[in-house]
Amino acid sequence: MGSFIWIILAVGAYGTLHSLLASRRAKTLAERWLGEPGKRFYRLFFSIQAGVTFLPVLAAVYFLPDASIYTLPPPWRQIALGLQGACTAGIALTLLQTGALAFLGLDAFRKPNHRTGTPSLQVGGLYRMMRHPVYTLSILLLFLTPTMTWNWLGLAVGASLYMILAIPLEEDKLVEEFGEAYLKYQHRVPALVPGFRPRRG
């Protein structure tokens, strides 16, 4: 249980840094200090630091003392693995739909006239059923592990809480970017659970 708490705290620290660097203020400061390169490469920097700073969290999951909670027997193990594969495919397809290169910041290397233009509000595909399909699928992916340990549960709980808490912050930026179109989308489509009546008002 001690490792479980430490991992949740580690995810919390990671999430705090992630949110700070994803803020408008951080992007504005990068532009102010670095000019055009700061604007052009900020997303790429953000993606790289997100991957690098997540490594200590993964190290904690795999190297801190741990204990098994359960292991699914066949055929439930195979079913869980199949569902994890479906979640992974869904995440990949959703990122491709929204622009994987832009998401990772790799379009910074394209010529200006070939870079992703003004982003459009995505309401097709899985976005018809939920506003944040990547979050939904990521949470399912974490909890569908066929072998659950205390350390992995700490990662799953911490990451899920972070994603849920990040939704209002992310949607504030989406409302600012897309205005009335996103407000209507919010009222029409639930955030995470398909079919769950979205919050009104």
mmCIF file of the C-alpha atoms, coordinates in Angstrom:
data_MODEL
# 
_entry.id   MODEL 
# 
loop_
_atom_site.group_PDB 
_atom_site.id 
_atom_site.type_symbol 
_atom_site.label_atom_id 
_atom_site.label_alt_id 
_atom_site.label_comp_id 
_atom_site.label_asym_id 
_atom_site.label_entity_id 
_atom_site.label_seq_id 
_atom_site.pdbx_PDB_ins_code 
_atom_site.Cartn_x 
_atom_site.Cartn_y 
_atom_site.Cartn_z 
_atom_site.occupancy 
_atom_site.B_iso_or_equiv 
_atom_site.pdbx_formal_charge 
_atom_site.auth_seq_id 
_atom_site.auth_comp_id 
_atom_site.auth_asym_id 
_atom_site.auth_atom_id 
_atom_site.pdbx_PDB_model_num 
ATOM 1   C CA . MET A 1 1   ? 0.000   0.000   0.000   1.00 0.00 ? 1   MET A CA 1 
ATOM 2   C CA . GLY A 1 2   ? 2.928   2.342   0.606   1.00 0.00 ? 2   GLY A CA 1 
ATOM 3   C CA . SER A 1 3   ? 4.006   2.076   -3.033  1.00 0.00 ? 3   SER A CA 1 
ATOM 4   C CA . PHE A 1 4   ? 0.384   2.575   -4.122  1.00 0.00 ? 4   PHE A CA 1 
ATOM 5   C CA . ILE A 1 5   ? 0.277   5.962   -2.373  1.00 0.00 ? 5   ILE A CA 1 
ATOM 6   C CA . TRP A 1 6   ? 3.693   7.011   -3.679  1.00 0.00 ? 6   TRP A CA 1 
ATOM 7   C CA . ILE A 1 7   ? 2.667   6.219   -7.245  1.00 0.00 ? 7   ILE A CA 1 
ATOM 8   C CA . ILE A 1 8   ? -0.539  8.247   -6.948  1.00 0.00 ? 8   ILE A CA 1 
ATOM 9   C CA . LEU A 1 9   ? 1.547   11.157  -5.615  1.00 0.00 ? 9   LEU A CA 1 
ATOM 10  C CA . ALA A 1 10  ? 4.031   10.727  -8.475  1.00 0.00 ? 10  ALA A CA 1 
ATOM 11  C CA . VAL A 1 11  ? 1.194   10.834  -11.009 1.00 0.00 ? 11  VAL A CA 1 
ATOM 12  C CA . GLY A 1 12  ? -0.134  13.933  -9.241  1.00 0.00 ? 12  GLY A CA 1 
ATOM 13  C CA . ALA A 1 13  ? 3.245   15.668  -9.529  1.00 0.00 ? 13  ALA A CA 1 
ATOM 14  C CA . TYR A 1 14  ? 3.478   14.676  -13.191 1.00 0.00 ? 14  TYR A CA 1 
ATOM 15  C CA . GLY A 1 15  ? -0.057  15.935  -13.835 1.00 0.00 ? 15  GLY A CA 1 
ATOM 16  C CA . THR A 1 16  ? 0.667   19.258  -12.149 1.00 0.00 ? 16  THR A CA 1 
ATOM 17  C CA . LEU A 1 17  ? 3.736   19.853  -14.331 1.00 0.00 ? 17  LEU A CA 1 
ATOM 18  C CA . HIS A 1 18  ? 1.828   18.671  -17.396 1.00 0.00 ? 18  HIS A CA 1 
ATOM 19  C CA . SER A 1 19  ? -1.031  21.109  -16.717 1.00 0.00 ? 19  SER A CA 1 
ATOM 20  C CA . LEU A 1 20  ? 1.306   24.029  -16.054 1.00 0.00 ? 20  LEU A CA 1 
ATOM 21  C CA . LEU A 1 21  ? 3.180   23.502  -19.300 1.00 0.00 ? 21  LEU A CA 1 
ATOM 22  C CA . ALA A 1 22  ? -0.097  23.013  -21.215 1.00 0.00 ? 22  ALA A CA 1 
ATOM 23  C CA . SER A 1 23  ? -1.434  26.358  -19.982 1.00 0.00 ? 23  SER A CA 1 
ATOM 24  C CA . ARG A 1 24  ? -1.857  29.406  -22.186 1.00 0.00 ? 24  ARG A CA 1 
ATOM 25  C CA . ARG A 1 25  ? 0.561   31.285  -19.920 1.00 0.00 ? 25  ARG A CA 1 
ATOM 26  C CA . ALA A 1 26  ? 3.388   28.808  -20.589 1.00 0.00 ? 26  ALA A CA 1 
ATOM 27  C CA . LYS A 1 27  ? 2.830   29.003  -24.349 1.00 0.00 ? 27  LYS A CA 1 
ATOM 28  C CA . THR A 1 28  ? 2.697   32.790  -24.241 1.00 0.00 ? 28  THR A CA 1 
ATOM 29  C CA . LEU A 1 29  ? 5.954   32.960  -22.261 1.00 0.00 ? 29  LEU A CA 1 
ATOM 30  C CA . ALA A 1 30  ? 7.656   30.656  -24.764 1.00 0.00 ? 30  ALA A CA 1 
ATOM 31  C CA . GLU A 1 31  ? 6.568   32.922  -27.602 1.00 0.00 ? 31  GLU A CA 1 
ATOM 32  C CA . ARG A 1 32  ? 7.669   36.047  -25.739 1.00 0.00 ? 32  ARG A CA 1 
ATOM 33  C CA . TRP A 1 33  ? 11.110  34.686  -24.850 1.00 0.00 ? 33  TRP A CA 1 
ATOM 34  C CA . LEU A 1 34  ? 11.883  32.725  -28.022 1.00 0.00 ? 34  LEU A CA 1 
ATOM 35  C CA . GLY A 1 35  ? 9.779   34.423  -30.668 1.00 0.00 ? 35  GLY A CA 1 
ATOM 36  C CA . GLU A 1 36  ? 8.720   32.409  -33.709 1.00 0.00 ? 36  GLU A CA 1 
ATOM 37  C CA . PRO A 1 37  ? 10.742  29.264  -32.740 1.00 0.00 ? 37  PRO A CA 1 
ATOM 38  C CA . GLY A 1 38  ? 9.000   29.264  -29.358 1.00 0.00 ? 38  GLY A CA 1 
ATOM 39  C CA . LYS A 1 39  ? 5.613   29.345  -31.046 1.00 0.00 ? 39  LYS A CA 1 
ATOM 40  C CA . ARG A 1 40  ? 6.546   26.824  -33.717 1.00 0.00 ? 40  ARG A CA 1 
ATOM 41  C CA . PHE A 1 41  ? 8.277   24.223  -31.561 1.00 0.00 ? 41  PHE A CA 1 
ATOM 42  C CA . TYR A 1 42  ? 6.413   24.536  -28.262 1.00 0.00 ? 42  TYR A CA 1 
ATOM 43  C CA . ARG A 1 43  ? 4.090   21.610  -28.945 1.00 0.00 ? 43  ARG A CA 1 
ATOM 44  C CA . LEU A 1 44  ? 7.049   19.394  -29.841 1.00 0.00 ? 44  LEU A CA 1 
ATOM 45  C CA . PHE A 1 45  ? 8.871   20.424  -26.655 1.00 0.00 ? 45  PHE A CA 1 
ATOM 46  C CA . PHE A 1 46  ? 5.695   19.725  -24.681 1.00 0.00 ? 46  PHE A CA 1 
ATOM 47  C CA . SER A 1 47  ? 5.358   16.235  -26.178 1.00 0.00 ? 47  SER A CA 1 
ATOM 48  C CA . ILE A 1 48  ? 9.007   15.352  -25.513 1.00 0.00 ? 48  ILE A CA 1 
ATOM 49  C CA . GLN A 1 49  ? 8.933   16.546  -21.904 1.00 0.00 ? 49  GLN A CA 1 
ATOM 50  C CA . ALA A 1 50  ? 5.646   14.699  -21.338 1.00 0.00 ? 50  ALA A CA 1 
ATOM 51  C CA . GLY A 1 51  ? 7.301   11.453  -22.401 1.00 0.00 ? 51  GLY A CA 1 
ATOM 52  C CA . VAL A 1 52  ? 10.553  12.016  -20.521 1.00 0.00 ? 52  VAL A CA 1 
ATOM 53  C CA . THR A 1 53  ? 8.956   13.150  -17.242 1.00 0.00 ? 53  THR A CA 1 
ATOM 54  C CA . PHE A 1 54  ? 6.603   10.152  -17.317 1.00 0.00 ? 54  PHE A CA 1 
ATOM 55  C CA . LEU A 1 55  ? 9.558   7.743   -17.210 1.00 0.00 ? 55  LEU A CA 1 
ATOM 56  C CA . PRO A 1 56  ? 10.116  8.140   -13.428 1.00 0.00 ? 56  PRO A CA 1 
ATOM 57  C CA . VAL A 1 57  ? 6.430   7.329   -12.860 1.00 0.00 ? 57  VAL A CA 1 
ATOM 58  C CA . LEU A 1 58  ? 6.782   4.137   -14.897 1.00 0.00 ? 58  LEU A CA 1 
ATOM 59  C CA . ALA A 1 59  ? 9.997   3.301   -13.042 1.00 0.00 ? 59  ALA A CA 1 
ATOM 60  C CA . ALA A 1 60  ? 8.115   3.599   -9.748  1.00 0.00 ? 60  ALA A CA 1 
ATOM 61  C CA . VAL A 1 61  ? 5.391   1.260   -11.041 1.00 0.00 ? 61  VAL A CA 1 
ATOM 62  C CA . TYR A 1 62  ? 7.880   -1.398  -12.090 1.00 0.00 ? 62  TYR A CA 1 
ATOM 63  C CA . PHE A 1 63  ? 10.571  -1.122  -9.416  1.00 0.00 ? 63  PHE A CA 1 
ATOM 64  C CA . LEU A 1 64  ? 8.863   -0.217  -6.142  1.00 0.00 ? 64  LEU A CA 1 
ATOM 65  C CA . PRO A 1 65  ? 7.765   -3.148  -3.931  1.00 0.00 ? 65  PRO A CA 1 
ATOM 66  C CA . ASP A 1 66  ? 4.532   -4.579  -5.290  1.00 0.00 ? 66  ASP A CA 1 
ATOM 67  C CA . ALA A 1 67  ? 1.942   -7.286  -4.711  1.00 0.00 ? 67  ALA A CA 1 
ATOM 68  C CA . SER A 1 68  ? -0.663  -8.907  -6.940  1.00 0.00 ? 68  SER A CA 1 
ATOM 69  C CA . ILE A 1 69  ? -4.354  -8.156  -6.401  1.00 0.00 ? 69  ILE A CA 1 
ATOM 70  C CA . TYR A 1 70  ? -5.743  -10.551 -9.006  1.00 0.00 ? 70  TYR A CA 1 
ATOM 71  C CA . THR A 1 71  ? -4.898  -12.374 -12.231 1.00 0.00 ? 71  THR A CA 1 
ATOM 72  C CA . LEU A 1 72  ? -7.667  -13.130 -14.679 1.00 0.00 ? 72  LEU A CA 1 
ATOM 73  C CA . PRO A 1 73  ? -7.914  -16.788 -15.748 1.00 0.00 ? 73  PRO A CA 1 
ATOM 74  C CA . PRO A 1 74  ? -8.645  -17.890 -19.327 1.00 0.00 ? 74  PRO A CA 1 
ATOM 75  C CA . PRO A 1 75  ? -10.776 -16.971 -21.222 1.00 0.00 ? 75  PRO A CA 1 
ATOM 76  C CA . TRP A 1 76  ? -11.184 -13.677 -19.321 1.00 0.00 ? 76  TRP A CA 1 
ATOM 77  C CA . ARG A 1 77  ? -7.493  -12.942 -19.719 1.00 0.00 ? 77  ARG A CA 1 
ATOM 78  C CA . GLN A 1 78  ? -7.738  -13.193 -23.503 1.00 0.00 ? 78  GLN A CA 1 
ATOM 79  C CA . ILE A 1 79  ? -10.923 -11.093 -23.503 1.00 0.00 ? 79  ILE A CA 1 
ATOM 80  C CA . ALA A 1 80  ? -9.211  -8.374  -21.438 1.00 0.00 ? 80  ALA A CA 1 
ATOM 81  C CA . LEU A 1 81  ? -6.203  -8.371  -23.768 1.00 0.00 ? 81  LEU A CA 1 
ATOM 82  C CA . GLY A 1 82  ? -8.496  -8.148  -26.794 1.00 0.00 ? 82  GLY A CA 1 
ATOM 83  C CA . LEU A 1 83  ? -10.332 -5.195  -25.280 1.00 0.00 ? 83  LEU A CA 1 
ATOM 84  C CA . GLN A 1 84  ? -7.015  -3.496  -24.505 1.00 0.00 ? 84  GLN A CA 1 
ATOM 85  C CA . GLY A 1 85  ? -6.053  -3.963  -28.150 1.00 0.00 ? 85  GLY A CA 1 
ATOM 86  C CA . ALA A 1 86  ? -9.361  -2.414  -29.241 1.00 0.00 ? 86  ALA A CA 1 
ATOM 87  C CA . CYS A 1 87  ? -8.765  0.549   -26.908 1.00 0.00 ? 87  CYS A CA 1 
ATOM 88  C CA . THR A 1 88  ? -5.265  1.048   -28.309 1.00 0.00 ? 88  THR A CA 1 
ATOM 89  C CA . ALA A 1 89  ? -6.608  0.957   -31.868 1.00 0.00 ? 89  ALA A CA 1 
ATOM 90  C CA . GLY A 1 90  ? -9.360  3.425   -30.939 1.00 0.00 ? 90  GLY A CA 1 
ATOM 91  C CA . ILE A 1 91  ? -6.827  5.840   -29.433 1.00 0.00 ? 91  ILE A CA 1 
ATOM 92  C CA . ALA A 1 92  ? -4.647  5.619   -32.543 1.00 0.00 ? 92  ALA A CA 1 
ATOM 93  C CA . LEU A 1 93  ? -7.594  6.207   -34.893 1.00 0.00 ? 93  LEU A CA 1 
ATOM 94  C CA . THR A 1 94  ? -8.802  9.175   -32.834 1.00 0.00 ? 94  THR A CA 1 
ATOM 95  C CA . LEU A 1 95  ? -5.352  10.780  -32.871 1.00 0.00 ? 95  LEU A CA 1 
ATOM 96  C CA . LEU A 1 96  ? -5.154  10.273  -36.621 1.00 0.00 ? 96  LEU A CA 1 
ATOM 97  C CA . GLN A 1 97  ? -8.565  11.911  -36.970 1.00 0.00 ? 97  GLN A CA 1 
ATOM 98  C CA . THR A 1 98  ? -7.486  14.993  -35.049 1.00 0.00 ? 98  THR A CA 1 
ATOM 99  C CA . GLY A 1 99  ? -4.027  15.107  -36.655 1.00 0.00 ? 99  GLY A CA 1 
ATOM 100 C CA . ALA A 1 100 ? -1.319  12.957  -35.112 1.00 0.00 ? 100 ALA A CA 1 
ATOM 101 C CA . LEU A 1 101 ? 1.556   15.097  -36.386 1.00 0.00 ? 101 LEU A CA 1 
ATOM 102 C CA . ALA A 1 102 ? 0.052   18.251  -34.915 1.00 0.00 ? 102 ALA A CA 1 
ATOM 103 C CA . PHE A 1 103 ? -0.772  16.439  -31.655 1.00 0.00 ? 103 PHE A CA 1 
ATOM 104 C CA . LEU A 1 104 ? 2.872   15.435  -31.223 1.00 0.00 ? 104 LEU A CA 1 
ATOM 105 C CA . GLY A 1 105 ? 4.226   18.741  -32.537 1.00 0.00 ? 105 GLY A CA 1 
ATOM 106 C CA . LEU A 1 106 ? 6.016   17.066  -35.434 1.00 0.00 ? 106 LEU A CA 1 
ATOM 107 C CA . ASP A 1 107 ? 4.357   19.315  -37.992 1.00 0.00 ? 107 ASP A CA 1 
ATOM 108 C CA . ALA A 1 108 ? 6.751   22.030  -36.780 1.00 0.00 ? 108 ALA A CA 1 
ATOM 109 C CA . PHE A 1 109 ? 9.274   20.540  -39.221 1.00 0.00 ? 109 PHE A CA 1 
ATOM 110 C CA . ARG A 1 110 ? 6.971   20.988  -42.196 1.00 0.00 ? 110 ARG A CA 1 
ATOM 111 C CA . LYS A 1 111 ? 7.242   23.977  -44.445 1.00 0.00 ? 111 LYS A CA 1 
ATOM 112 C CA . PRO A 1 112 ? 4.884   26.762  -43.295 1.00 0.00 ? 112 PRO A CA 1 
ATOM 113 C CA . ASN A 1 113 ? 2.508   26.238  -46.225 1.00 0.00 ? 113 ASN A CA 1 
ATOM 114 C CA . HIS A 1 114 ? 2.312   22.480  -45.456 1.00 0.00 ? 114 HIS A CA 1 
ATOM 115 C CA . ARG A 1 115 ? 1.640   22.758  -41.733 1.00 0.00 ? 115 ARG A CA 1 
ATOM 116 C CA . THR A 1 116 ? -1.699  22.016  -40.170 1.00 0.00 ? 116 THR A CA 1 
ATOM 117 C CA . GLY A 1 117 ? -3.946  25.021  -40.629 1.00 0.00 ? 117 GLY A CA 1 
ATOM 118 C CA . THR A 1 118 ? -6.632  26.297  -38.302 1.00 0.00 ? 118 THR A CA 1 
ATOM 119 C CA . PRO A 1 119 ? -7.919  23.272  -36.362 1.00 0.00 ? 119 PRO A CA 1 
ATOM 120 C CA . SER A 1 120 ? -11.537 22.273  -36.872 1.00 0.00 ? 120 SER A CA 1 
ATOM 121 C CA . LEU A 1 121 ? -13.945 20.995  -34.240 1.00 0.00 ? 121 LEU A CA 1 
ATOM 122 C CA . GLN A 1 122 ? -14.080 17.217  -34.505 1.00 0.00 ? 122 GLN A CA 1 
ATOM 123 C CA . VAL A 1 123 ? -17.551 15.755  -33.956 1.00 0.00 ? 123 VAL A CA 1 
ATOM 124 C CA . GLY A 1 124 ? -17.339 12.595  -36.083 1.00 0.00 ? 124 GLY A CA 1 
ATOM 125 C CA . GLY A 1 125 ? -16.090 9.108   -35.299 1.00 0.00 ? 125 GLY A CA 1 
ATOM 126 C CA . LEU A 1 126 ? -15.874 8.396   -31.583 1.00 0.00 ? 126 LEU A CA 1 
ATOM 127 C CA . TYR A 1 127 ? -16.430 12.111  -30.943 1.00 0.00 ? 127 TYR A CA 1 
ATOM 128 C CA . ARG A 1 128 ? -20.086 11.505  -31.775 1.00 0.00 ? 128 ARG A CA 1 
ATOM 129 C CA . MET A 1 129 ? -20.428 9.471   -28.587 1.00 0.00 ? 129 MET A CA 1 
ATOM 130 C CA . MET A 1 130 ? -18.086 11.305  -26.176 1.00 0.00 ? 130 MET A CA 1 
ATOM 131 C CA . ARG A 1 131 ? -16.142 14.535  -26.130 1.00 0.00 ? 131 ARG A CA 1 
ATOM 132 C CA . HIS A 1 132 ? -12.920 12.946  -24.862 1.00 0.00 ? 132 HIS A CA 1 
ATOM 133 C CA . PRO A 1 133 ? -12.606 9.474   -26.402 1.00 0.00 ? 133 PRO A CA 1 
ATOM 134 C CA . VAL A 1 134 ? -8.838  9.328   -25.820 1.00 0.00 ? 134 VAL A CA 1 
ATOM 135 C CA . TYR A 1 135 ? -9.416  9.765   -22.077 1.00 0.00 ? 135 TYR A CA 1 
ATOM 136 C CA . THR A 1 136 ? -12.213 7.191   -22.001 1.00 0.00 ? 136 THR A CA 1 
ATOM 137 C CA . LEU A 1 137 ? -10.189 4.615   -23.906 1.00 0.00 ? 137 LEU A CA 1 
ATOM 138 C CA . SER A 1 138 ? -7.040  5.309   -21.866 1.00 0.00 ? 138 SER A CA 1 
ATOM 139 C CA . ILE A 1 139 ? -8.908  4.739   -18.592 1.00 0.00 ? 139 ILE A CA 1 
ATOM 140 C CA . LEU A 1 140 ? -10.361 1.480   -19.913 1.00 0.00 ? 140 LEU A CA 1 
ATOM 141 C CA . LEU A 1 141 ? -6.924  0.425   -21.162 1.00 0.00 ? 141 LEU A CA 1 
ATOM 142 C CA . LEU A 1 142 ? -5.425  0.932   -17.704 1.00 0.00 ? 142 LEU A CA 1 
ATOM 143 C CA . PHE A 1 143 ? -8.120  -0.942  -15.812 1.00 0.00 ? 143 PHE A CA 1 
ATOM 144 C CA . LEU A 1 144 ? -8.486  -3.823  -18.286 1.00 0.00 ? 144 LEU A CA 1 
ATOM 145 C CA . THR A 1 145 ? -5.059  -5.214  -17.419 1.00 0.00 ? 145 THR A CA 1 
ATOM 146 C CA . PRO A 1 146 ? -5.384  -8.990  -16.938 1.00 0.00 ? 146 PRO A CA 1 
ATOM 147 C CA . THR A 1 147 ? -2.967  -8.887  -13.992 1.00 0.00 ? 147 THR A CA 1 
ATOM 148 C CA . MET A 1 148 ? -3.715  -6.141  -11.489 1.00 0.00 ? 148 MET A CA 1 
ATOM 149 C CA . THR A 1 149 ? -1.108  -5.192  -8.887  1.00 0.00 ? 149 THR A CA 1 
ATOM 150 C CA . TRP A 1 150 ? -1.123  -2.450  -6.258  1.00 0.00 ? 150 TRP A CA 1 
ATOM 151 C CA . ASN A 1 151 ? 1.423   -0.432  -8.214  1.00 0.00 ? 151 ASN A CA 1 
ATOM 152 C CA . TRP A 1 152 ? -0.540  -0.666  -11.450 1.00 0.00 ? 152 TRP A CA 1 
ATOM 153 C CA . LEU A 1 153 ? -3.731  0.209   -9.595  1.00 0.00 ? 153 LEU A CA 1 
ATOM 154 C CA . GLY A 1 154 ? -1.987  3.322   -8.249  1.00 0.00 ? 154 GLY A CA 1 
ATOM 155 C CA . LEU A 1 155 ? -1.080  4.312   -11.814 1.00 0.00 ? 155 LEU A CA 1 
ATOM 156 C CA . ALA A 1 156 ? -4.602  3.591   -13.075 1.00 0.00 ? 156 ALA A CA 1 
ATOM 157 C CA . VAL A 1 157 ? -6.310  5.519   -10.268 1.00 0.00 ? 157 VAL A CA 1 
ATOM 158 C CA . GLY A 1 158 ? -3.885  8.459   -10.387 1.00 0.00 ? 158 GLY A CA 1 
ATOM 159 C CA . ALA A 1 159 ? -3.987  8.787   -14.176 1.00 0.00 ? 159 ALA A CA 1 
ATOM 160 C CA . SER A 1 160 ? -7.786  8.473   -14.274 1.00 0.00 ? 160 SER A CA 1 
ATOM 161 C CA . LEU A 1 161 ? -8.237  11.161  -11.625 1.00 0.00 ? 161 LEU A CA 1 
ATOM 162 C CA . TYR A 1 162 ? -5.858  13.445  -13.488 1.00 0.00 ? 162 TYR A CA 1 
ATOM 163 C CA . MET A 1 163 ? -7.692  13.009  -16.795 1.00 0.00 ? 163 MET A CA 1 
ATOM 164 C CA . ILE A 1 164 ? -11.069 13.655  -15.173 1.00 0.00 ? 164 ILE A CA 1 
ATOM 165 C CA . LEU A 1 165 ? -9.790  16.757  -13.360 1.00 0.00 ? 165 LEU A CA 1 
ATOM 166 C CA . ALA A 1 166 ? -8.118  18.031  -16.546 1.00 0.00 ? 166 ALA A CA 1 
ATOM 167 C CA . ILE A 1 167 ? -11.348 18.053  -18.558 1.00 0.00 ? 167 ILE A CA 1 
ATOM 168 C CA . PRO A 1 168 ? -12.644 21.457  -17.322 1.00 0.00 ? 168 PRO A CA 1 
ATOM 169 C CA . LEU A 1 169 ? -9.257  23.076  -17.975 1.00 0.00 ? 169 LEU A CA 1 
ATOM 170 C CA . GLU A 1 170 ? -9.050  21.600  -21.445 1.00 0.00 ? 170 GLU A CA 1 
ATOM 171 C CA . GLU A 1 171 ? -12.623 22.527  -22.287 1.00 0.00 ? 171 GLU A CA 1 
ATOM 172 C CA . ASP A 1 172 ? -12.084 26.139  -21.238 1.00 0.00 ? 172 ASP A CA 1 
ATOM 173 C CA . LYS A 1 173 ? -9.479  26.339  -24.015 1.00 0.00 ? 173 LYS A CA 1 
ATOM 174 C CA . LEU A 1 174 ? -11.785 24.576  -26.473 1.00 0.00 ? 174 LEU A CA 1 
ATOM 175 C CA . VAL A 1 175 ? -14.627 26.992  -25.732 1.00 0.00 ? 175 VAL A CA 1 
ATOM 176 C CA . GLU A 1 176 ? -12.210 29.885  -26.274 1.00 0.00 ? 176 GLU A CA 1 
ATOM 177 C CA . GLU A 1 177 ? -11.069 28.359  -29.573 1.00 0.00 ? 177 GLU A CA 1 
ATOM 178 C CA . PHE A 1 178 ? -14.401 27.219  -31.028 1.00 0.00 ? 178 PHE A CA 1 
ATOM 179 C CA . GLY A 1 179 ? -16.910 29.398  -29.164 1.00 0.00 ? 179 GLY A CA 1 
ATOM 180 C CA . GLU A 1 180 ? -20.622 28.688  -29.535 1.00 0.00 ? 180 GLU A CA 1 
ATOM 181 C CA . ALA A 1 181 ? -20.002 25.575  -31.649 1.00 0.00 ? 181 ALA A CA 1 
ATOM 182 C CA . TYR A 1 182 ? -18.225 23.884  -28.758 1.00 0.00 ? 182 TYR A CA 1 
ATOM 183 C CA . LEU A 1 183 ? -20.818 25.015  -26.207 1.00 0.00 ? 183 LEU A CA 1 
ATOM 184 C CA . LYS A 1 184 ? -23.528 23.340  -28.288 1.00 0.00 ? 184 LYS A CA 1 
ATOM 185 C CA . TYR A 1 185 ? -21.367 20.235  -28.622 1.00 0.00 ? 185 TYR A CA 1 
ATOM 186 C CA . GLN A 1 186 ? -20.903 20.163  -24.828 1.00 0.00 ? 186 GLN A CA 1 
ATOM 187 C CA . HIS A 1 187 ? -24.655 20.153  -24.281 1.00 0.00 ? 187 HIS A CA 1 
ATOM 188 C CA . ARG A 1 188 ? -25.243 17.485  -26.896 1.00 0.00 ? 188 ARG A CA 1 
ATOM 189 C CA . VAL A 1 189 ? -22.490 14.954  -26.160 1.00 0.00 ? 189 VAL A CA 1 
ATOM 190 C CA . PRO A 1 190 ? -21.311 13.523  -22.807 1.00 0.00 ? 190 PRO A CA 1 
ATOM 191 C CA . ALA A 1 191 ? -17.713 13.998  -21.729 1.00 0.00 ? 191 ALA A CA 1 
ATOM 192 C CA . LEU A 1 192 ? -16.575 10.431  -21.090 1.00 0.00 ? 192 LEU A CA 1 
ATOM 193 C CA . VAL A 1 193 ? -19.385 7.865   -20.918 1.00 0.00 ? 193 VAL A CA 1 
ATOM 194 C CA . PRO A 1 194 ? -21.421 7.249   -24.099 1.00 0.00 ? 194 PRO A CA 1 
ATOM 195 C CA . GLY A 1 195 ? -25.123 7.536   -23.434 1.00 0.00 ? 195 GLY A CA 1 
ATOM 196 C CA . PHE A 1 196 ? -24.609 9.259   -20.092 1.00 0.00 ? 196 PHE A CA 1 
ATOM 197 C CA . ARG A 1 197 ? -26.758 12.368  -20.070 1.00 0.00 ? 197 ARG A CA 1 
ATOM 198 C CA . PRO A 1 198 ? -24.444 15.400  -20.388 1.00 0.00 ? 198 PRO A CA 1 
ATOM 199 C CA . ARG A 1 199 ? -24.479 18.090  -17.728 1.00 0.00 ? 199 ARG A CA 1 
ATOM 200 C CA . ARG A 1 200 ? -26.759 21.000  -18.541 1.00 0.00 ? 200 ARG A CA 1 
ATOM 201 C CA . GLY A 1 201 ? -26.120 24.645  -17.813 1.00 0.00 ? 201 GLY A CA 1 
# 
